[in-house]
Amino acid sequence: MRTIEDILADLQAIIDAADGRSLTDEECGRYEALEGELQQARRSEQIRARNGAYNAPVPGPIAGPVAPAREDTGLEDAFVAFLRTGKPNDDITGLAVTNAQSAGTGSEGGYTVPTGFRQRMVDVMKDFGGIATVAETVTTTTGNPLPWPTINDTSNTGEIVSEGGTHSAGADLTFGVKSLSAYEYQSGGGTNVPLRLSWTLLQDSAFDIVGLITRKLGERIARAQSAHLATGTGASQPLGLVYGLTGIEPADDTKGIVYDDLLTFIHSVDRAYRRNATWVFNDLSLKTIAQIKDSNGDPMWRSMTSTMGDSPYDGMLLDFPYVVDAGMPNISIASNAVNWGAFGDIREGYVVRTVRDIQIVVNPWTRAAYRQTEFTAWARLDATQQNTSAYVALCGEQ
């Protein structure tokens, strides 16, 4: 059976094969057929996860013995049982379950999650923040500092040289280097409050604990990551997509954003990067742009908010896709101090580094008097600008 990773690889292969040109009708048809297959594969995976939760052993009281062993169905079921009980569950599947890899969390039930659960949680985090869906993503197995090359060669051009002559100008390629770290994000946030679930729910085998944990813990981490991927300073946090860039200004702040401003944004990016360009802004900016009207008072765009199937994009604006990211600042036309949006080849211009391991801490003891179990997730991530010629930041007028 083809995996989700296989389908995604086939989708990317079609795009790579059409680099620099429009897709043919045959390629478009193959791509759309694969999108349907991907949607079905993801749906099947979700159903299997729910079925595993339905069939997980129903534990007694948290402090009591684990339910009798049943037929070995793999690490996924062992992990679901661990979420319900807070215990390693070696006796449920006969598998050796791995506790947390870092010191200090083993006593609270630290657990490196299996691949299926991790992928579902990563998908939730990507869905929450649009930048992560369109940036280049590098996943590593460890969190060691990762040197990452950057380049800006736009100032160099070729020249005419006479026969037998030598060049009179030019320069070697100059690469910069930025280091990608792996900042630790945990789902408790600034208030450090774990996700708390009642024992009644945890003891109900029909309760979809995998679905709830992936959504809620993933969303909590994504809220923090989304803000940093947009405007992070790069000091003890990722460097954001638009932080520190000189933004492209609209023509007249008294008129708000107008059609001509959008054309200015588009043509501020070199055509070489416009082929794969994407708009990035938050929902308020989308609303402001959607309110642009022509001289007759009619809206310029009538279907801007339409979704695009299973793609990472939310719709199209002037023939370019856009993604909505809640971490981007609110649109501000009266000040060029706020970079509220971006346009260009985001994948070429921005890179996100994630560490493969995600950890879940299950603590059934601290809230035992309330018959509750606490859940905390940990994930590591960093990001940086790698080619700032590939996109521009959008701001207000000075």
Secondary structure, DSSP 8 states (H G I E B T S, - for coil): ---HHHHHHHHHHHHHHTTTS---HHHHHHHHHHHHHHHHHHHHHHHHHHHHHHHS----STTS----------HHHHHHHHHHHSS--HHHHS----B-SSTT-GGGTEEE--HHHHHHHHHHHHHH-SHHHHSEEEEESS---EEEEEE--TT-------TT---SS-----EEEEEE--EEEETTGGGT--EEEEHHHHT-TTS-HHHHHHHHHHHHHHHHHHHHHHH-BSSSS-B-SSTT---B--S-GGG-S-HHHHHHHHTTS-HHHHTT-EEEE-HHHHHHHHT-B-TTS-BS-S-TT---TTSS--EEETTEEEEE-TTS----SS-TT---EEEE-HHHHEEEEEES--EEEEESSTTGGGTEEEEEEEEEEEEEES-TTSEEEE----
